[in-house]
Amino acid sequence: MRAEYREEPCRNALNRVRGMPFAWSLNPYMGCVHRCTFCYVRAFEARADRPWDDRYGASIRVKTNVADVLRRELARPSWQREPVAIGAATDPYQPAEGRYRLTRACIEAFAEAASPFSIITRGPLIVRDVDVLAEAARRAAVSVTFSVPTLDHEIWSRTEPGTAPPRQRLRALSRLVAAGIDARVGMAPILPGISSRPSHIAEVVREARAAGATGIWTNLLYLRPGTREHFLAALERDWPELLPEYERLYGGRAYLPRDETEPVRDTVRNLARKHGIRDRRRIRLEPEPPVIAEQMMLAI
């Protein structure tokens, strides 16, 4: 699928967020070409009466002036330097960033203002910006989370068709950690019966440790309207034998109950302790920041 890029200025860069554990978000782009079958943003698009099915990601809005607007907002006397979550509604390092460099320009604005932020991404392109990330981290709390729900090639290629391979993300994580940047792994979303197998989970934790991840966390799939229809259609195509189990698990609800989610989270926590995943950076550019990306994914 070839995406159309719509270059449109924005009036606001920072978005006030309510009902979440973080107060502000920033998205230099709207729409995403990654086409992940489980993407929770599809639910928001469906609610806004915008394309959420196979058409999602066909049109990307490029906020051409976002960095200039952000600078003005960060310079306001009322700005309290609250942490900002970058990537709450789209990947800030999707391929368009290679051309437009808007995420990089926003990082530079945060660095100039000594204002904290976190990034969540599947894009190894972020290594291009190690220099500005390191400069920002010298002035304020900065953290990066790489979303790596699985390392299995078949699962990745079927569920995240537009993304870079997961091992490329781990190599990018290593580059960031070596530069002193707090970079961790978010195993999200785990797909019941697919990427929830103990061997798959253990492999991600081991490789995260080998890459130098400063931490790891997980969350399981949730299916709101919009995401639900698209994901279940993909499931019926790729793993039809699992469709009855998903209809049982998610029948009449978007979120799994604790007795389904906690065993998986406990497994990840226990494996993280076993393999000694913790902050091992030789270079530390800042004090331990709040884990905004983890809070973001657990709350949505």
TAMO-V959265 format. One record per pair of residues at least 24 apart in sequence whose ideal C-beta (glycine too) atoms are under 6 Angstrom apart, sorted by the first residue. I is the first residue (numbers start at 1). J is the second residue. D is the distance in Angstrom with one decimal. If there is no record, write none. Layout:
I/J/D
I/J/D
This chain:
3/33/5.0
3/58/5.9
3/60/5.2
4/59/4.8
5/60/5.2
5/62/5.5
6/61/5.1
7/62/4.9
7/64/5.0
8/61/5.5
9/64/5.6
9/65/4.4
10/63/4.2
10/66/5.6
10/69/5.9
13/66/5.0
13/69/4.3
13/70/3.9
13/73/5.7
14/73/5.2
20/299/5.1
21/295/3.9
21/299/5.4
22/85/4.8
22/292/5.1
23/82/5.0
24/82/5.8
24/84/4.5
25/85/4.8
25/88/3.9
26/84/5.3
26/86/4.9
27/89/4.9
27/90/5.2
28/63/5.6
28/66/4.9
28/92/5.7
28/102/3.8
28/103/5.2
28/106/5.9
29/60/5.7
29/62/6.0
29/90/5.1
29/96/5.8
30/61/4.0
30/90/5.9
31/57/5.9
31/59/5.8
31/60/4.1
31/61/5.9
32/57/5.5
32/90/4.6
32/91/5.4
32/94/5.5
33/57/4.8
33/94/5.6
33/162/5.0
34/91/6.0
34/162/4.1
34/163/4.9
35/161/5.3
35/162/4.4
36/160/4.9
37/159/4.9
37/231/5.2
37/234/4.0
38/189/5.5
38/221/5.7
38/231/5.3
40/227/5.7
40/300/5.7
41/89/5.5
42/226/4.5
42/227/4.5
42/230/5.5
43/224/3.5
43/226/4.1
43/227/4.5
46/225/5.7
46/226/2.8
52/226/4.2
53/230/5.6
60/96/5.8
62/100/5.7
66/102/5.5
67/105/3.5
67/106/5.2
67/109/5.4
70/106/5.5
70/109/4.7
71/109/4.7
74/113/3.9
74/115/5.5
81/115/4.7
83/116/4.6
83/290/5.9
83/292/5.2
84/117/4.4
85/118/5.6
85/292/5.0
85/296/5.2
86/117/5.6
86/119/4.7
87/119/5.6
87/120/4.4
87/121/5.8
91/121/5.5
91/122/5.8
91/123/5.7
93/121/4.6
93/123/2.8
93/125/4.6
93/126/5.0
97/125/5.9
98/125/5.9
104/129/5.0
104/132/6.0
107/132/4.7
107/136/5.6
108/132/5.4
110/136/5.4
111/135/4.9
111/136/3.8
111/139/5.7
114/139/4.1
114/140/4.9
115/140/5.6
116/140/4.2
116/141/4.0
118/143/4.6
118/292/3.8
118/293/5.1
119/144/4.8
120/145/4.5
120/293/4.3
122/147/5.0
122/163/4.7
124/164/5.1
124/168/4.6
124/169/5.6
124/172/3.9
126/172/5.9
127/172/4.9
127/175/4.7
130/179/4.9
133/181/5.4
134/179/5.2
137/181/5.7
137/285/3.9
137/286/4.9
138/285/5.3
141/286/5.5
141/289/3.2
143/182/4.4
143/289/4.7
144/176/5.9
144/183/4.5
145/184/5.4
145/186/4.6
145/293/3.6
146/173/5.1
146/185/5.6
147/186/5.1
148/185/5.1
148/204/5.9
149/187/5.2
149/188/5.9
149/190/6.0
149/195/5.5
150/195/4.1
150/200/5.6
151/203/5.3
151/204/5.6
152/200/5.7
155/194/5.8
155/195/5.5
158/238/4.8
170/207/5.8
170/211/4.2
173/211/4.9
174/211/4.7
174/212/5.4
177/212/4.1
177/281/5.8
180/281/5.7
180/283/3.3
180/285/4.3
182/214/5.2
184/213/5.1
184/214/5.0
184/215/4.0
185/213/4.7
185/216/4.6
186/217/5.8
186/297/6.0
187/218/4.0
188/219/4.2
188/297/4.9
189/219/5.9
189/220/5.9
189/221/4.1
190/218/5.8
190/220/4.8
190/264/5.7
191/221/5.3
193/242/5.2
193/245/6.0
196/264/5.9
201/267/5.8
202/271/5.9
205/271/4.1
205/275/5.9
209/275/4.3
209/277/5.0
213/277/5.9
214/279/4.3
216/272/5.2
216/277/5.3
217/294/4.6
218/265/5.7
218/268/4.5
219/297/5.1
219/298/5.5
220/256/5.6
220/261/5.1
222/254/5.1
222/255/4.9
223/250/5.0
223/254/5.4
224/254/4.7
